[in-house]
Amino acid sequence: MSELLKNIDARTKLAGTNKLEILLFFLGVDQRTGRRETYGINVFKVREVMRTPVITAAPDMPPSVEGMVSLRGALVPVIDLAKYSGIAPEKPREIMIVTEYNGHTQGFLVEGVDTILRLDWSKMRVPPEMLTSQTGGLVTAVTELDDNRLVMMMDVEKVLSETSTIDNESMFRGVVAVDRPDSTVFYCDDSSVARKQIERTLAAMGVKGISAVNGRQMWDEMEKIATYAQSIGKPPSSMISLVLTDIEMPEMDGYILTKKIKSDPRFSSIPVIMHSSLSGMSNQKLGASVGVDEYVPKFEPMRLSETLARRLGVEGLPVRAA
């Protein structure tokens, strides 16, 4: 399985080209539909694919959390994605995908993996509202393969928020309140969980926010705002104080969005903050190479609020190391 995940440096070079590589996997036959659906996860977030080791059960865990395993001395929680998705497992999950988000490692049990595909984010579509409703927002993007299969990108951040502590009330303690209702942060993220956390952070800060579900939607809206601003003789920066963007998004990713913003004289003065669970230094360097002004990890509302407040001109705030 490790052969699938070689040449990470080569994959890193995909960033900024609106391309990605996804690992295809299966969860089993969905008894509700009678089909074995194909799911995908960005290879950037996959550390390794392995045979499922012995899992130690722990008390008081959510139903889909099987327990924990020891990987090279570290205790890693293990989540059964089939159980989480409401698919009754037909047989033991013999494959585990080890992933990393914001420096946290976890294992996902799956029925099997298929292959790694290189795709263009422009081929990834926002799922129809009916599918979003049926899956509870679990699917963030859909693409069609040459063999007519549909691949559904799973919102892993939603899985983690509901099986761990990344979305509890204590996270919002210490959020910097600035009371700047005249400032507007335009943010985009394909994850409903991430958008909700940003919304809560901005509300606690006293800052107005506008949301988009991907880079394409944000760019289209920014062009409309620029046209309106020009019609009343004002710069777009009078209506958009700051842009906050995720990296991974269907149709247009955060790197391409940032390049378009920074290369357009209408928007080049607007700060762009990258907000992502891709915590590797390579991703931060790539962000800087396309003009990102600062990088903030996801699921750290206090740190996000400090960064936003400082970029909005509030003085006396700490500058944290990347």
N, C-alpha and C positions, 0 to 999 in steps of 0.2 A: 504493500500500500504506500510506503514511503516514496516509491518511485514517482507517484502522481504529483508529489509536492516539491520536486527538485526545481532548481533554477529560479529561486525566489527573486534574485536580482533582476532577471529578465522580466519577471512579472511586475516588479516595481516600476520598470520603465514604461509600462502601459499607462500609468497614471499621467494625466494631462493630455491623453489622446482620446478621452471619452470611451475607452475600452476597459473590459474587465474579464477575468477568468472565473468561472463558477464551477464548483464541484457538484455534480448531480448525485442525488441519493433518493432512496425509496423508504417509505415507512410501512408498507404493507397494503393489503387490500382494504379499502374503506368499505365497511359493511353497509354504509348508507348509500353508496353509489355503485358498489360492486367493481370498482376500478382501482388499479394500483397507480397512483399519481406519481409524477416526478417533481421533486423539489430541488432547489439550488441554494448554495451558500457561497459567498465570495471567498475565493482562495486566500485573499489577504488575511482573513480571520481564522484560517485553519492552520494549526500547528502540525498536526499529524493525523493519520487515519490508522487505526490499529484494531486488532482483535480485542474484544471486551475482556478486561482482566476481572479478577474476583472483586465483586462489589460488596462493601461492608454497609449494611443497612444501619440507619440511625433513626431514633425516635422523633416524633413530631415534625416530620417532613411533609411537604405538599405531596399529593398522590402521585404526581408524575416524577418526583425526585426519588430515584432508586436508592441513593446512598452516596458513598464516596469511595474513591480509589486512591492509592498512593502511586504517584508518577514521579520517579527520580527524587523521592523524598518529600514531595509536596502533596498535600491532601487536596483532591479535586472533586467537586460535587458532580454527580452524574444524573442527567435528566433524560427520561425516555420521551422522545419527541412524539412517538405514536400515541402514547397515553395522553400527553399534553394536548394533542390535536384531536382527541376523541376517537382515535382509531384503535380498536381492540387488537392487541398484539396476538398474532397467530402462533408465534414461536419465539423462543428466546432471541434477544437482540445480540448478535454475535459481532457486530461492528460498532466501534465507537469513534466519533469524530471529535478530536480534541481542538477546542477553539480558544481564542484569546480576545477579550474585549476590555479595553481600558486597563490593561495589565492584569485582569482577572482571568483565570483559566477554568474551564469547565468541559465536561464530556457530554456529548449528545449520542444516545443510543439510537441506531437506525437499523433497518432490515438489511440494507446493502448500499454500496456506492456504485456508480456507473463509470463516469469518466470526467475529465476536466474539459470544458469548452471555452474558447475565447470568443467573446461577443462584443458588440458595440452597445453602449448604454442607450443609444437612440433606438435600438431594437427592443428594449425593455419598456413595456407599457404599464401605465398605472392601471390596476385592476378595476373592472366594472364595479359599480356600487353594490350590485347584487352579490358578487363574490366577496367583497369586503364585508358586507353584512353577514353573510353565511359563515365566514371564517373569523368573525370578531376582530377584523383588522390584522389577522396573522399573516396575510399575504400582502407584500408591498409592491411587487412587480410581477409581470407575466410576460413570457416570450414564447414564440413558437419555433420549434426546431425543424430541420429539413425533413425529418420523418413524420412531421405533423403532430408530434407530441407537444403539449403545453408544459412549460416549466414554470413553477411558482416559486418566487423568491420569498423565503420565510423571514418575518421580522423577528430576528433573534433577540433584539432588545426588548420586545414585548414578552418573549418567553422568559428572559432573565428577570424582568421587572416583576413577574408574577410567581416566580419560583425562588426569589432571593430577596435581599433587602435593598435593592437599588432604587426603590421608589417609595420609601417610607417618609413619614413626616419629619423625622429628625434631620433629613438631608437639607431641609429648607431653613433650618435654624442658622442664623448668622448671615443670611442674605442681606447685602448692602442696600438699604433704602435710600434713594436719592430724590424721589418726588420730582421727576422731570416729565410731566405730562406733555410738554412741548417737544420732547424727543420721541422719535419713532424708530424702532428696530424692526427691520424686515428680515424674517428668518424663514429658512426652508429646510425641510426634513421629510423623508418619505415614511418615517416611523411615527405612528400616532402617539406612542408613548413618549418619544423624544419631544414632539411638538407640545404635548401636554406639560412636560416638565419646563420647557422654555416659557410657555404661557404663564405658568405659576410663578416662575422666577421673575419675569418682567412685572407681573402684577404686584408681587411683594416689593419690588424695587420702586414702583410708582412710575413705570415707563410704558408707553404705548407700544403695542406690537402688531405687525401684520404678518400672516403666515402664508406659505406656499408649500405644496407637497413635493416639488422637485425643482431642479434648476431651470428647466424649460418654462414652467409656469411663472417662476420668479422673474426670469428675464423678460417674458412677455409683459408682465405687470409693470416692470421697471420702465420699459419703453413707453407704456401708456402714461405713466407718471411723468416721465420726461417731456412728453408731448404736451401734457396739461400744464406743467410748470412753465414751459416755454410760452404757452399761450397767455399766461398771466404775468410774464416777465420775471419769473423767479428761477433760480437754479434747482435742479432735482435734489440737491443736498439739503434744501430747506424743507423737503418732505420726507426724505429718507436720511436719518442721522447715521445709520450703521447697518451693515449687512452681516447676518450670521448664517453660515451655511454648513450643512453636512457634506461629506465627501461622496458617499455612495447613494445615488438616486437614479431612478429610471429616467430615460429620455435625455437628460443632461446632468452630468455629475458636477460636484463642487469645484473641481479643478477647472473645467471648461467654463463654468459660470464665472469664476474669479477672473480668468483670462479675459473674458468678454467685458466684464465690468472695468477692469483696470486698463484695458486698451481703448476704452470709449471715453473721450474727453468730457462727456456729460456726467460721468459717474466716477471718474478716476480719483476724485478727492474724498470719496466716501470710504471709510475704513471697512475692511472685510475681515471678519473673524471666522476661522474654521473651527467647527464644533463637531468632533467625531469620536467614535469608539475605536478607530484605528490608531492605536497608541504608539506605533513604532516611530523612531526618529526619522526613518526614510520618508514616511508620509508627511511629517512636519517640514522636512527640507523641500519636498516636492511642492508643498503648499507655498512656502516662501518663494520658490522659483517662479510661480505664476502670479505672485503679487500679494499673497495673503499677509495681512498686517500682524496677525497673532493667531495662536492655536490654543484651544481650550478643550480638554477632554470632556466627554459627556458624563452625565450623572454626578456632576459636582456643582450644584447650584450656587454655593457660596463663592467658589472660584470664578464661575461664570459671571456672577453679579459684580465681583471686584473688577474683572476685566472690562465688562461693559461700562461700568461707572467711570473707570479711568479713561476709556476711549471716548466717553461722552463729556469729558472735561471736568469730572469731579476730582479735586486735588486731595493729596494726602493719603492715597490708598497704596497698599504694598504692591510691589512688582514681584510676582512669583517666578521661580525658575521653571523653565519648560520641562 
